[in-house]
Amino acid sequence: MAKPLKVLFYVQHLLGVGHLMRAGTLTRALEANGIAVTLVSGGAPVPGFDSGATDFVQLPPTRAVDKYFKVLVDEDDRQIDDAWKDRRRDLLLDIYRRTSPDIVLVELFPFGRRQMRFEIEPLLTAARRDKTDGEGRPIIVSSVRDILVEPDKPGRLDEMVQRVRDYFDLVLIHGDPDFVAFDETFPRLSDIADVARYTGYVADPPPAPGGPDSPGYGEVIVSTGGGAVSEDMLSAVLEARALTSLSDTTWRILLGHNYPETDFQTCKSSAPEGVIVERARTDFAQLLANCRLSISQGGYNTVMELLATGTRAVCLPYAGGLESEQTLRCGLLAARGAMEVVNQPEVSAEAVAAAVERALRGPDHDHAIVDMNGAQRSAILLKEAIERHESAGK
């Protein structure tokens, strides 16, 4: 019997938690397909996160101090320095050597996470060196979402293409070209087309809707992702409740663990009757399946869960700093009738309330609006890549 494939999967979240959540979804699908995953996270720990991995490794965490991602700090809020970087690089290389993977899977890089190249490039260099030594050579794969943030400097696209050429055997694009093509935000796709493959969107299978005793049944679920950039959204949503036909319905507000504890306690203690304030929950997908309406920021993972469950939705896409991907994705889905959108410049209680009413009046949306088989398809593509690699005898 052939030995199971082993994957070393590196992911780094810096502000929100979406990259880690998507990595978890992919990991669970790979494990379900008989691929053993060592998931290595470099971001802040997320309470309740279930990786589903054979082995989950938490590196000393780092995070960005603001929406521009220029300054990174450690778990004690000290700016990371060269000594810190050296220690983490060495830890990551030790994990690679211990794991001896068949596949090195890196989330987002080289299409993002330039801040982490101090450890990613040594990892990829080690894997490439092993490739030339014959037996034990891993294939190197990039895992990237459907939409990129526009590069902030000339030459960045050239760097991305060169790094794909230098390091990667395969690029998994977690999107659907019939919905939004990757080259709409990465115009150099033709330069890497021979190694790029669309997977479809990545989402866990949706839970079945529950009855009146099931959590979130008939409620409005307000979610803020990681919670680091949710203040404007929260104030508008709380004021909007009284202006909607759901003013007598329970509104459940889920604040991510990046939302400061002092502010969380203030929000919780000041919530009006009928409003529940909680930290993010591990049964979020079940809440979406059971609720009357979702209001969220519209990150990749939340949007995919909304599509999977068929939940009526209002999205307030985050557009701080250089971010544009949520605005683009949500706008395209709104054009297909899958949600109502209030873009950041127009966010107000009145605008949110009006969007809520439009969402309630609108028709049910088509679950098949995009290809959502991305997790399963990723597992298939990785297995096929290994088979090609082994048959080539490299």
N, C-alpha and C positions, 0 to 999 in steps of 0.2 A: 504494500500500500504506500502511495506517495506521501511524503511528509507534508504537513500543512504549511502553507505559505505564511511567512512572518513579515509584518509591516511595522516599520518605525514611522509614526505619524507625528509630525511636529506642528504645533499651532501656538500662535501668540496673539492674545487679545490685549488691547491697550486702553480702550475707553469703554466701549460697550462689551457685551458678552456674546454677540452673534457669531463670531468666528468659532468660538469654543462650542457653542450649541450645534452649529452645523457639523463641526468635526465629530461631535458625539453621535449625531444621526448617521453620518457616514461610517463611523466605527461600529455601531450596532449592526448596520447592514453587512459590513465586511465580516464581522464575527458570525453572523447568521449564515454566511456563505462559506464558512469553514476557514476563514483567513484570520489568523491570530494577530491582534494589534497591540503594540505598545504605544499608547497615546501619551505624548509628552507636551505638557502645557507650561507656557512661560508667563501667563498672566495671573492676575490675582485669583485665589481660590473662590469658587462659586458654591455657596452652601447648597446641598441637595443635588449637585450635578452628578448624573449617572452616565459615565462614559460608555459602559458596556464593554470595555476593553479587557483583554486578558491581563494587561498590566497598565496601570495609570501612574505616571510619574509627574509630580509637581516640582518644577524647577523653582529656585528662589525667584519670587515674582517681581515683575516690573509693570508699571502702568504709565500712561501719559497724564500730564498734569492738566491738560486742556485739549480743546477740540482741534488744535493745530499739530499735535503729536510731535512737537519739536523737542520737548524736555521730558525725559523719562526718569522716574524715581523708583526706589526700592520699596520694600514693605514697611520701612520706617520713614518713608517720605524724604529720603536723602537722594539727591541726584546721583545716578549711577556713574561710576568712573571706570577708568581702564582696568583697575584691579578687579572690580566687580565683574566686568565683561570677561576678563580672562578666566575667572573662576567658573562662570556659567558656561563659557565655551568648553572648558575642560570637562565639566559635568556632562554636557551634551555628548561630547566625543566618547566619554566613558560609557554612557548608555548605548551609543551606537555599537561600540566594540562588544559590550556584554550581550546585546540583542542579536547581533549578526543577522540583520534582516535580509530578506529577499527583495524587499521594496522599501525605499526611502520616500515617504510621501510628505510634502511640505505645503502647508496651507498658505495661499496668497502669493508668496515669493515666487518669481521675481517681479510680479505685477504690483507689489506693495511690500511693506515691512522692510524698507531699505535700512531703517534704524537698527534692525537685528542682523545685518549682514556680518557683523563681527563674529557671530556664532554659526549662522546658516552656511556661509561660504566655506568655513573649515569643515563642517559636516559634509557638504556636497563634495568638497575636494577629497576627503577621506574615502567617500563612496566611489568617486571616479578612480582614485588610485587603486582601490580594490578591484574595480572593473578590469584594469589592465593586468592584474595578477592572475586572472583566470578564475579558478573555482571560488565560489562564494561571492561573486560580484552581484551587487544589487542593481535593480533598475531604479531610476530617479524620476519622480513624478511630482508635478505641481497640481494642486487642487485650488481652483479659483472660481469665484462667483460669476454671475452673468454680466455684471456691470462694474466697470472700474471708475474710480475718481480721476478726473482730468489731471494729468501730471502738472506739477507746479513750476517746473523748469524745462527749458529746451534741452533736448538730448536724453530725457528720461526714457522715451520710447526706444531709442537706439540701445540704451543700457538693458532694457527688458529683453529685447530680441537677442542681444549678445549673450546674456546670461542663460536664456533658454538654450541657445546653441552650445554654450560652453558646458552646461551641466545636465540638461533634462532629456529623458527619453520619451516622455509623454506629458501632455498638459490636459487635464480633465476640466472642462468648462461646465460648471453646474448651472446650465440654462438651456433654453429652447430657442434655436435660431428662427423659428417661425413666429416667435413672440418678440424677442429682441436679440439681434445678432451681436456677437461679441465684438465685431469690428466697428460697431457704432460708437464704442468707447475705447476700443483698442484698434486703431486704424492700420496697424502693422500685422494683422492676423495672417495675411497672405504669406508673410515671411516665415511663419512657423506652422503653416497649415499641415505640413506632413506629420507633425507630432501632436496636433491639437484634435481633441475629440469632444463633442458635446455629449453630456450625459442625460440631459433633462434636469429638472429642478429636484432638489434634495429635500425630502420630508419623510417623517415617520408615518406609518399607516395610521389613519385617524381612528380614534375610539368611537364606539357606537354612542349615540346620544342617550343620556339617562333620563329617568322619570323625575317627578316632582321632588323626590328625596335625594336626588343626585346633586353634587356641589355645583353651584352656579346656575341652577335651573331657572330660566326665565329672567335672569339678571342682565345688567349691562356690565360687561367686563372691561375695565380700563387698565391697559398694561403699558409699562414704560421701558421694557427691555431691561438693560442693566441699570438704568435709573440715573446715569451720570449727567444726562443732558435733557431733563424732563420738566424743569420748573415752569417754563412758559406754557407747556401743554397742560400741566396739572391745573393751574389757575383758571385757564379758559374752560376746561372740562367741568370743573367744579361749579363755576358760575353758569354754565350752559344747562345743567340738569334741570333747574327750575323753569327753563324756557321751553322744555320739550314735553311731549305727550307721555314721556316715561318718568315724569317727576315723582311719581308715587312708587316707582319700581326701585328695587335695591340696586345700587351701583357699587360694584366691588372694585376698588383701586389697588392694583398690584405694583408696588414700588421695588425696583431691583436693589440688589445688595450694594450697589455703588452709590445709592442715594444716601446722603449723610444721616447717621442715626439720630442726631438732634433734630434735624428737619423732619425725619420720619415720625418721630414721637410727637412733634408739633402738629403735623398733618393729621395724625391718628386721633389726637386728643381734641382737635378742633373740627373734626368731620361732623357735618350735620346728621340728623336722624335719617336713616335710610342709606347712609354711605358707610361702607366698610373699608377700612384701610389696612392692608396687609403687605408683608414682604412677598416677593415673587414666589410662586408655588410650583412644586414639581408636577402637579396634576393640571398644568395650564391647558394642555390640549383637551382634557375632559371638560374643563370650564368653558372653552370655546365651543365644544360640541353641544353643550347644554344651554348656552346663554341665548338671550334674545338679540343682543347686539354687542359687537366688539368696537372699542375705540382704542387705537394704538398709534405708535409712531411709524409703523409700516416697515420695519426691518425685514430682511430676507426671510428669516425663519418664521417670524410671526405671520407674514403674508402667505407663506406656503401652508402654514397650519390653517389659516383662514380659508384658503382655497380647498384644502383637503376636507375640512369639516363643512364647507358650504355656508359658513356663518356670515350674516349680514355685517357690514363693516364700515366704519369711518376711520380713515387714516390721516394722521398729521405728520407727514414725512419730515424727518430731521434734515436740516440743510445748513447746519452750522459749519464754520471753518471752510474747508474746500469740498465738503460733502455734497454730492448731487445724486447718488445712486438711488436713494429711497424716493426722491422726487420723481425721477424718470420712471422707475418701475411702477410706482403707485399710479402715476398719470396714465401709463399704458393700460393698466388694469382697470382704471376708472373708465377709460374710453371703451372698454369691452363690457362695462356694466357690472364688474366684479366688486366694486366698492365706491364709496364717496370719499373725496379727498379735499382737505383744507390745507393749502400750501402755507409755509411758514410766514410769509409776509402778511397773509390774510387771517391768521389765527386770532380769533376773539370768541367770546361766549356766544355771540349772536351767530357767527359763522359756523361754529361747531353745532349749535342747536339746529340750524337750518339743514346741515348735512345729516344729522341724526334723522330728521323727518324724511329727507329724501331716501335715505337708506331703508327706512321702515316701509315706505310706500313702493319701493322698487321691486322688480320681479326677482325670483330666486336666480342665482347665477349658475352657469354651467361649470360643473366640477372639472370638465375636460378642457378648460380654457387654455391650459399649457400642459406640456409633457411633465409629469411629476414622478417619473420612474428613475430619477437620478441616483438615488442611493443604490438600488439594485443594479442599475446599468454600470455604475462605477466599479462594483465588484466584478462584473463580467469583463469590463475593459482591462482591469488589472490582471485578471487571470489570463486573458488573451495576450497581454503584453509579456507576461512571464513565459507563456508557451512559445511566442515568437523568439524571445530571447534565448530560450533553451535550445530551440531547433536551429538557431543561427550558430550556436556553439561559441558565443562570445564570452 
